Amino acid sequence: MILFLTALLQTATSPPNLAVGDATCPNGAIARSGEACPPPRAEGSKQICPAAQEVAADRLCPPPQTFRIFFDSSKAELSRDGQTVITEVVRRWQKVSGTRLTVEGHSDRSGSPTANQLAADRRARAVAEALAAAGVDRRSLVVTALGEDRPLIVTDDGVREPQNRRVDISFAPR
């Protein structure tokens, strides 16, 4: 199966007490249209970030996207398409200071839970290594293997599902 990228926009929802154009930032700060992200403040104080739709354009806060790389059954090697995803993630990461990347490995339910956990771990580590080799600071990577616990497509045990064999890469504030 060819690896491919799906960029899914994650939309932020505004709390009811905020004005139009306001939204909640990923770190719980309040987003106001047209304002830039400040450095983190002391605990308990609010921060101001651009509205969710402006985050990617400003490149000051993490882009509101998750990148997804799919894998062949029992495989953890990146194809040319997977490398294209890595290149795009690194390009965006370089424009955002103080951002970490979460790398979450997943598997289908075709093997034992232990084997699936190991497959998810190998995939997550392969993607993390590719990100580091492309210039992402290893200290910015949070790598986890979730095994078969969070499928995109719910299946019975023993079923091979290509959409569940994946790594999700997302931006998160430090």
C-alpha positions as CSV (number, residue, x, y, z in Angstrom):
1,M,0.0,0.0,0.0
2,I,1.3,3.4,-0.8
3,L,1.9,5.7,2.1
4,F,0.0,8.9,1.9
5,L,-0.7,12.1,3.8
6,T,-4.0,13.3,5.0
7,A,-3.9,16.7,6.6
8,L,-6.9,17.1,8.8
9,L,-7.7,20.5,10.0
10,Q,-8.7,20.5,13.7
11,T,-11.1,23.2,14.4
12,A,-11.1,25.0,17.7
13,T,-14.4,25.9,19.3
14,S,-15.1,29.2,21.0
15,P,-16.4,29.2,24.6
16,P,-19.8,30.9,24.7
17,N,-18.5,33.9,26.7
18,L,-16.0,35.0,24.0
19,A,-16.7,37.5,21.2
20,V,-16.8,36.5,17.5
21,G,-13.2,35.9,16.3
22,D,-12.1,34.6,19.7
23,A,-11.2,31.0,20.3
24,T,-9.3,28.9,22.8
25,C,-5.7,28.2,22.0
26,P,-4.3,24.7,22.3
27,N,-2.6,25.7,25.6
28,G,-5.9,27.0,27.1
29,A,-5.0,30.6,26.4
30,I,-7.6,32.9,24.9
31,A,-7.3,33.7,21.2
32,R,-8.2,37.1,19.9
33,S,-8.2,38.0,16.2
34,G,-5.1,39.8,15.0
35,E,-3.0,39.4,18.0
36,A,0.3,37.4,18.1
37,C,1.3,34.7,20.6
38,P,3.4,36.0,23.5
39,P,6.0,33.8,25.2
40,P,4.4,31.7,28.0
41,R,3.4,33.6,31.1
42,A,3.3,32.7,34.8
43,E,0.9,30.0,35.8
44,G,-2.6,31.3,36.2
45,S,-2.4,34.2,33.8
46,K,-4.1,34.2,30.4
47,Q,-2.2,34.3,27.1
48,I,-3.3,35.8,23.8
49,C,-3.0,33.9,20.5
50,P,-4.4,34.6,17.1
51,A,-7.8,33.2,16.3
52,A,-7.7,29.5,15.2
53,Q,-8.1,30.3,11.5
54,E,-5.2,32.7,11.7
55,V,-2.7,30.4,13.5
56,A,-1.3,28.7,10.4
57,A,-1.0,32.0,8.5
58,D,0.9,33.8,11.3
59,R,3.2,30.8,12.0
60,L,3.6,32.1,15.5
61,C,1.5,29.3,17.1
62,P,1.4,25.7,16.2
63,P,-0.4,25.0,12.9
64,P,-3.8,23.4,13.6
65,Q,-3.2,20.2,11.6
66,T,-2.5,16.6,12.2
67,F,-0.4,14.8,9.6
68,R,-1.0,11.1,9.0
69,I,1.3,8.5,7.5
70,F,-0.1,5.0,6.7
71,F,1.9,1.8,6.6
72,D,1.7,-1.7,5.0
73,S,0.8,-4.6,7.3
74,S,3.7,-5.5,9.7
75,K,5.9,-2.7,8.2
76,A,7.5,0.4,9.6
77,E,9.4,1.7,6.5
78,L,8.6,5.1,5.1
79,S,8.0,5.3,1.3
80,R,8.6,8.3,-0.9
81,D,5.1,9.6,0.1
82,G,5.9,9.2,3.7
83,Q,9.1,11.2,3.2
84,T,7.0,13.9,1.5
85,V,4.9,14.1,4.7
86,I,8.1,14.4,6.8
87,T,9.4,17.2,4.6
88,E,6.2,19.2,5.0
89,V,6.1,18.7,8.8
90,V,9.7,19.8,9.1
91,R,9.0,22.9,6.9
92,R,6.2,23.9,9.2
93,W,8.0,23.0,12.4
94,Q,10.9,25.3,11.4
95,K,8.6,28.3,11.2
96,V,7.1,27.8,14.7
97,S,9.4,28.4,17.6
98,G,8.9,26.6,20.9
99,T,6.7,23.9,19.5
100,R,6.9,20.2,20.1
101,L,5.7,17.4,17.8
102,T,3.7,14.5,19.1
103,V,4.3,11.3,17.1
104,E,1.7,8.6,17.9
105,G,2.1,5.1,16.4
106,H,-1.0,2.9,15.8
107,S,-1.8,-0.5,14.5
108,D,-4.7,-2.6,13.3
109,R,-6.0,-5.7,15.2
110,S,-4.5,-8.3,12.8
111,G,-2.0,-9.7,15.4
112,S,-1.8,-10.1,19.1
113,P,-2.1,-7.0,21.3
114,T,1.6,-7.4,22.1
115,A,2.6,-7.7,18.4
116,N,0.4,-4.7,17.5
117,Q,1.9,-2.6,20.3
118,L,5.4,-3.4,19.0
119,A,4.4,-2.5,15.4
120,A,3.0,0.8,16.6
121,D,6.2,1.5,18.5
122,R,8.4,0.7,15.4
123,R,6.3,3.0,13.2
124,A,6.4,5.9,15.7
125,R,10.1,5.5,16.1
126,A,10.7,5.3,12.4
127,V,8.8,8.6,11.9
128,A,10.6,10.2,14.8
129,E,14.0,9.2,13.4
130,A,13.0,10.6,10.0
131,L,11.9,13.9,11.6
132,A,15.2,14.1,13.5
133,A,17.3,13.3,10.4
134,A,15.4,16.1,8.6
135,G,16.3,18.6,11.3
136,V,13.8,18.4,14.1
137,D,15.4,18.7,17.5
138,R,14.9,15.4,19.3
139,R,14.0,17.3,22.4
140,S,10.9,18.6,20.5
141,L,9.6,15.1,19.9
142,V,7.1,13.3,22.1
143,V,6.8,9.7,20.8
144,T,4.2,7.2,21.9
145,A,2.9,3.9,20.7
146,L,-0.8,3.4,21.2
147,G,-1.1,0.0,19.5
148,E,-4.6,-1.0,18.6
149,D,-6.2,1.3,21.3
150,R,-7.4,4.2,19.0
151,P,-8.5,2.9,15.7
152,L,-9.8,5.1,12.9
153,I,-12.0,2.2,11.8
154,V,-13.3,-0.1,14.5
155,T,-12.9,-3.7,13.6
156,D,-13.1,-7.2,15.1
157,D,-10.0,-8.8,16.5
158,G,-7.8,-10.3,13.8
159,V,-9.0,-7.9,11.0
160,R,-6.4,-6.1,8.9
161,E,-7.4,-2.4,8.4
162,P,-5.0,-0.2,6.4
163,Q,-6.3,3.0,8.0
164,N,-5.5,1.8,11.5
165,R,-1.8,1.2,10.6
166,R,-0.6,4.8,10.9
167,V,1.4,7.4,12.6
168,D,-0.3,10.7,13.6
169,I,2.0,13.8,13.8
170,S,0.6,16.9,15.4
171,F,1.9,20.2,16.7
172,A,1.6,21.1,20.4
173,P,2.8,24.0,22.5
174,R,5.7,23.3,24.9
